[in-house]
Amino acid sequence: MIDVAANPSDAVEKALDLFGNDILRLAYSYMKSREDAEDIVQEVLIRLMQSAGVFEDESHEKAWLLKVASNLCKDKLKSASRQREVAMPEGYDVADEKQEKKEESDILQIISQLPEKYRSAIHLYYYEEYSVKEIAEILEKKETTIRSLLKRGREKLARMLPQQMKGDDGHAAGI
């Protein structure tokens, strides 16, 4: 058991060490801005301190943290009522990255263009490696709904990938 109330600052430090990157990736997939994603991570950690919760194990804590992050992102996007634009982080230089990192970045960019409901399910399944059952619990949806979201999300990605891989003139782009 992990008791946040016993020592909140230690719990926050441990959560940041264990799950900070996971929370940041999830937040970035929603916010598309490193600064906004970092703000979400900070808010999640504040909520952890305020929760004084007791978690059964690390996976329970991670699920709770990701759920809070997801909700905070949705709330921030709703309140800002802003258009979601695909933007790479400031200072991002593709020429400095290895091919593998570049391909991963390209795929993440394409995933970020998916509607939120598909993006969340795909992110949790492929990047956080949650099962369909766990995703259903996190997103508070039925397992059949999650399977459907994953299937349709993959279909949308399959249609988007060929479009992204070609330039306006129909020739392969530099991605």
N, C-alpha and C positions, 0 to 999 in steps of 0.2 A: 504494500500500500504506500502511496505517496501522499503525504499530508502537507498541503500548502500552508495551512494555518500555523503549523509548528514553526516554520521558518520561511516566510514569504520570499525574502531576498535570495536564499539558497535555492528555493524552488524555481524562481525566475531565472537565475543563472544557469541552473541545470537544464531547464526547458529551452533556453536560448542555445546552449551548447548542443543539445540533442536534436532539437526540432527547428531551430532558427532558420536554417536554409530551406527547409520544407515549407515553412510559413511564408518566407520571402518569395519563393517560387510561385506558390499559390496566389499570393497577393499581387505579384507582378503579372500573372496571367490574367487577372481581372483589371488591374489599374493601368498597365502598360507604361508605367513610369516608376523608375527606381525610387525616387523620393516618396511618392505616394505609397509604394509598397513598404518602404521602411517605416513610414508613419503607421501603417496598419500593423506591422510587427510590434511596434512600441505599444500601440493600443491593446493588442492581444495580451502582451505581457502585463500591462496594467490591469486588465480584466482578470488575469490569472491571480495576481496579488489580491485583488478585491474579492475573488470568489471564495477564498478560504475553503476550497473544495478538497475532497479526498478522492484520489484516483486509485482504481484497483491495480493498475499496472501502467507501464510506459505507453503501451498501445492505446489504452483508454485515455490517457492524458493527451497523446498526439491527436487522437480523433476529436477530442474536445477542443483543442487549440485550433485545429484546422476548421472545425465547424464555426468557431468564433471568428476566425479570420475571414471565412467565406461570407458570413453574415455582415461583418463590418465593411467588407468590400462592396457588397450589394447595397448596403445603406448609403455608403459614401457616393456611389455612382448614382443612386436615385436622387439623393439630396443635391448633388451637383448638377443634375440634369444636363450633362454634357454629352457631346457626341464622342463615341469611342473611336479613337484613331489608332492605327497601328504605328507605333513609334519605337525605334530602337533606343537603348539607353544612350545618354550623352557620352561622347568620346568613344563610341563603339567604332572600331576600325577592322573591317573584315580582313584586310590584307595582313593584319597581325595575328590572326587566328589560324589554327591548324584546320585542315579540311574537315575533320570530324566535328569540331566545335562549330564550324560554319554551317555544316549540314543540320546540326541540332538546332542552331539558331534559326535557320530557315524554316524548319519544321515547326518550331515554337511560334514563329511569326504567323505561319499559316493557321496553326491551331488557335492563335489569339483572334483570328478573324471569324471563328465559328460563333454562332449564337451562344450565349452564356450557359444555357442548360446542357448543351453538348460538350462545351469546353470544360465545365466542371467535372462531368462524369469521366471524360477522357483523361484529364489531368490526374484525377484521383486514381484511376485504374492503371494508367501506364507509367506515370511519374512517381506516384506515391505507393504504387503496388498494392492498393486495397482490393479486396475481393468485391464482387457484385453485392453480396450481402452487407459488407461493411459500408460500401458507398450508399446503399439504400438507407442505412441507419444514419449516416452523416447528413445526407441530403433530405432525410425524412420523406422518402418516396418508396414505392413498392419495388421489389427486385425485378419484376417484369418490366417496369418503367425504366429502370437503370439499364437493363439489357437492350431495350429498345433505343434508349438514348445513345448507348455505345454503338449499336449497329448503324443507326442513322448518322451519328457523328462520323464514323469511319467512312460511310458512303459519301458524305459531304466532303470529307478530306480527300477522298479518292478523286472526286470531281475537281477540287481546288488545286491539287498538286500539279496536274498537267498544265493548267492555266498559269500557275506561278512559275513553272519551269520554262516557259516560252516568253520571249519578248513580244512587243507590239507587232513586229514584222513577221511573227510566226517562227522565228529561229530561236534556238536555245539561248536563254538568257545566261548571264554570268552568275547564276546561283547554284 
